[in-house]
């Protein structure tokens, strides 16, 4: 394993000072966050991506270029004698031209997680983990600490809407303190590399890996943290050690006094203070508990926190609601595993009696792995009057065994009380929505990774004559 750490605008890899970093797959959410973070700290950053010519990536490319990233073709041409190290994610295959070019020049190739581990070790880092909710809680903790004058930095897997509104990509920020808030992704197992000051573990469910594998990853993360907090309401986490536990049951040392669910928001009461979060759903109450627990540990005052909670603008593609003139609610959500889908649909029930769900499974491997859980979840959460439309599985490129399709999931549902269909393409989907959605209904669009999903949401909004955004 390479010995790496960050110091004064350089990363040391086996005693080699590295200031010029190339990212292969720079448009990925985790990769773009790291690239920005390094640019903010004076590094020379370049990157390539297989989606370079995609219309859906134009805005992201321009934003990366504005902060100083050089974007090039993914053909090896971005690797030069000036390149100190090439950073890749798990999605990049060994046959990639950038990797071949790096090997030809004896330039080290490191995984994204090694770079993040180096950055984490250089700061007082708060790492947020969990199979659901970690992007939202990462954003909450960062925003709440910022509002309370703590000036943290950020490396996240999702974009904060406040930062987007300020003209940034929104998934990275440089603060003035030594605090760093990071989203710790467990999907490829690399989370075990991180040594943090604070580890936050939200929940465990089957997603990319088995429950037992993920639980072991989280156990390792906790063991390497100076202070760890876990969700006492998640029974699977009960056997893991923790410095503190947040939740509603008696195992929790941090508990709310009272909570309320409203159609478009939630409220939490603690120590005489009302925290009113402008996001709906039980899962967002859980997210809020975690964020408040951590922020209290860092000395945030209740009144300051209450204001920060009320002003929280949310995260891109996390239950973003638009109400149209035809009184149809269109919701864009990143949900992509059964637990997240259940949470999103449950939250939508507070808005509309009938839920019209659109889901695009991502990746043939993940879809195959979760097929039975999808079927069980869909049967449980949808009811008579609901619609479920599955789009074709999103394929991001590379090698994949394409032996499963959305039709297989629909066939597995057998006889159900709701309407379920695997549409052949987006045009057919739009036609179905135009014919079947009525005033007062909620159209919930779910899926991950595909950068064209926001454009699909816009097309759906246009069908129902968009009026104004309410979330």
Buried (B, 14 or more C-beta within 10 A) or exposed (E): EBEBEBEEEBBBBEEBEBBBBBBBBBBBBBBBBBBBBBBBBEBBBBBBBBBBEBEBBEEBBEBBEEBBBBBBBBBBEBBEEEBBBBBBBBBBEEEBBBBBBBBEEEBBBBBBBBBBBBBBBBBBBBBBBBBBBBBBBBBBBBBBBBBBEBBBBBBBBBBBBBBBEEEBBBBBBBBEBEBBBBBBBBBBBBBBBBBBBBBBBBBBBBBBBEEEBBBBBBBBBBEBBEBBBBBBBBEBBBEBEBBBBBBBEEBBBBBBEEBEBEEBBBBBBBEEBBBBBBBBBBBBBBBBBBBBBBBBBBEBEBEBBBBBBEEBBBBBBBBBBBBBEBEBBBBBBBBBBBBBBBBBBBBBBBBBEBBBBBBBBBBBEBBBBBBEBBBEBBBEBBEEEBBBBBBBBBEBEEEEEEEBBBEBBBEBBEEBEBBBBBBEEBEBBBEBBEEBBEEEBBBBBBBBBBBBBBEBBEEBBEBBEBEEEEB
